[in-house]
């Protein structure tokens, strides 16, 4: 429905007003009628389209009816087709008549100036601003959706700057401008009309702390760009140029969707009429556009790797070399975080999660910094944040627990669950089962993840583990068939079955941890005879089974989508579970290359029977298994290969705005 | 999809487990297979339903196939039909075979106990808890929707209590219990099974501050009811009684929907298995129910009045008497707030808004206390809050402005806008147009109103008024035709038209304010000749026109749904607009009886021409107009009849959960 403005007329004196292209004026014909008038006639110049609304019918003029009764509710509507060349160059005349009278008893004249005022964005999501017939004031999801997109300008295009690009009100480079979304104000019509009217660009009070708007006027010089809206600036008076019909504004996001912020931000341009000095202005037209701030998106193991991260600490040279060799196989650059920056903190998986933000005009990676904050605390801001590499963080004012480390934050590959599509997968986080005093992820982190909407998080039960991360019992690997992946679950029962099989084959005296100095070396027979270990692993198995059920339902998986990776755990009620031998599901996945913690299982015929079993499960999927010795460098410190590495991956080909959350 | 739990078997020793009615067990047949086994056979006692899932087909047993290949992904699923009488009274046996072997090479036995564990609510919205096939873990809107409803227990059933019922953790009366929603835990099966298992009722951490749960065990004595969940209590161990299959919990809401709280709250009951002392328990079954906290709902002028409120202050006896007479006509009780409680604050419309909350089992009124807090500050808590009369308030930490008074908070009758139904109407609030320093409603109040979802607020432009309330320029009255109501808008142009008509009829020397002492008495001629007044009213008219357009679009109104009530305003840029004569749209609507501020318009033929015109507009709708003299008691203090009264009205017949927001 077009915007409509009521205009009062007078038979005493002519009325002048502005009609904005695309809107209607509703003339108060009854309000200006002389006392005895019972009918009226209305006539306009060719540029004016006139309609009479009479008893709920709308009749376009000229019609065969030339006089209309002055009944209550009778309206004259008008619209105009093109901006005026001069002020008041179109007219409407209303003549009033008495009963059966042939001579008008009064006339009301209306002088009209048509102007075009339009705020436009990339509502069609093509990567460029265009005029559109789409409803600019709404934002819809899905392949047929519309509405513009805004990026949180959270990178640092100027390496010398101290803060993120959106934490100041200056434009330091054209690269900075390119991260922003354009918003174009088009004004056409006689320029003199804009001296008696004012154009105000404004943002709602509740949105003002979420955005920044920059404007360079007619200039393209960087220093001419001024911060005109956002923060305490709620409105900006635009002076339409005499020479240009378009004013280009650059919009940046300041905040990601979160509790209390849906991500939607509206901007308005309002035309204010100021009849004369000393009287207040009144709004006569508003155009509204809506942006959605792009969510932060995680990438699953099945996405192609772009950059591998590992820390160099004391005595982990072999591990770094092994990871480097894997990276080389996949032609993926390796970034080694030096000791000076990691301060002996090797758990780079736990400090950050790599994701990205995307708009039709721009995509860049964004690192999510966990509230964990150990030795690697400063690494994300100092060394990852940079040109076209954004940064976001959440704190845990209640105090961070081990469950706030991002080894406890994973994402599944794309899935479909009972007809509902998750084309960007679902986030998986570990939580406590509601026991008194259980650990859980910080509220601010969980709220942030939920608010992104596009990867609806699933809570798993991970607090039974000493460290408590989901990557201790699950992983995803690519597969050529079925859903394109397999879910790997650590499985004590699969491990017991394997060891029993080997015992029955006569290898009961084969020992574990062969070749590891100062590590006690139990035999298969000893492990199978250890009733305490078996009971504890039964408990572990039931915890993993609980998660298996949640995962099957939340990701729509069948048993054939799951592979059980033999694994034993040890521990007790007080300390929680830890891997008994290097935790094989805690692996690094780079395309078809898997870097798996070397389990040091019993040698059977010179072969580690655990490695052999894992190869037998994974190689038929076209995967290559590299077993990496992390025993002393990571395993004994309660982590493994996955905990000690991190991967920036390729964004999804699927555009997030094409989904329906 | 039924909950499914993975169970590991063994050929070494029998396995015992619990199967919860309505869930499935997934038997790990491959995991317990002896080394050379290639096929299996599975058999169960009559109470066990068995399925083999083989190559994505699910076959119910007994089938003609008696041996199944042990392929990866082959699953045995089982379900049970009725709770067991004794522990382990049903069995499943799996026999494993070698290639072409007729004799089993191993057998795995599973002893099963079926128990029923079910958490139920009034998910069907009938007013009573019932077993349901509806998905209890989801909540849907609409006539076919499902999901239970919770009331914020914000009344004070015990008049001697100091706080709201939901601000303590005690049950003081059966009336208090009746405001709560029931949640029933059903447990059936051999009682001894619950000694080796634990039943935990729990609430998510993020919901715990929104609810309170009380439980009286087998007792119905009030003092036995204990606060078991909510606040810092996240979990409660339920001991199933030997004699009763049902445990009844009473749930109260603590908070209305608001920013960061959708209104949805989930409760879970989890069955924990504790295999033996010293080992941790593991969850084996969870049932989840979801409640939505009922929103606070406003009632429009078209709803039947139930109670009229007015303040008794110095020198307003006549006004109180006039309001009393109107209340009597509509057989509506009148509550007079005495001087002691209002401390000379007569603006009872501004201090509170009456609304209600509704669940299938209970409905009660709730007064919303504004952050205005003048003389009437304590009246809502002291005199309105009470048994089955709730209370809610929001503060304005940024400081309250005049726009926070609830004369600036109205609600339309039910409307349909371009096919979208608002069966409870839409809330209307006045705001500033974005001028620097404009006043606006407190964020906490606006956020609260938006969060209720069912009466989607519309923001109007009211800051052009000195006081700045929407009830200064609009009202709704019932009508027998069209949409069931008319929108009344104050109209300077209608007033000028009327006065000019009277001037032309020869009454130019008729004076306003006849009979009012010490009030200057302008003639029609003088008013029409006052160019300053005319210009200011043109400005006022354009402000009202702007709102007219918003209202037409937001409420789906046609011109015929609007009546223009003649009215003049005075003022200037600095002070804003005030009514020039008593503001007629600022009326009290009690059914078909309207209490309208007496305008003291020019007398024409002994009749006030303003009253005459208003009668001519409203009486054809079957309405009765009573003009109440509020000149010295309210008008000169910048308010009128509506500002000085308030009405509690009948809740909508339409149930809010039947709508789709």
Interface residues (C-beta under 8 A of the other chain):
Chain A: X1 X3 X4 X5 X6 X7 X8 X26 X28 X31 X32 X33 X35 X53 X56 X72 X73 X75 X200 X202 X205 X206 X234 X235 X259 X260 X268 X270 X273 X275 X276 X278 X279 X280 X282 X283 X284 X418 X433 X434 X435 X436 X440 X443 X446 X447 X461 X464 X493 X494 X497 X501 X504 X505 X535 X536 X538 X539 X541 X542 X543 X545 X546 X548 X549 X552 X553 X558 X559 X560 X564 X573
Chain B: X1 X3 X4 X5 X6 X7 X8 X26 X28 X31 X32 X33 X35 X53 X56 X72 X73 X75 X200 X202 X205 X206 X234 X235 X259 X260 X268 X270 X273 X275 X276 X278 X279 X280 X282 X283 X284 X418 X433 X434 X435 X436 X440 X443 X446 X447 X461 X464 X493 X494 X497 X501 X504 X505 X535 X536 X538 X539 X541 X542 X543 X545 X546 X548 X549 X552 X553 X558 X559 X560 X564 X573
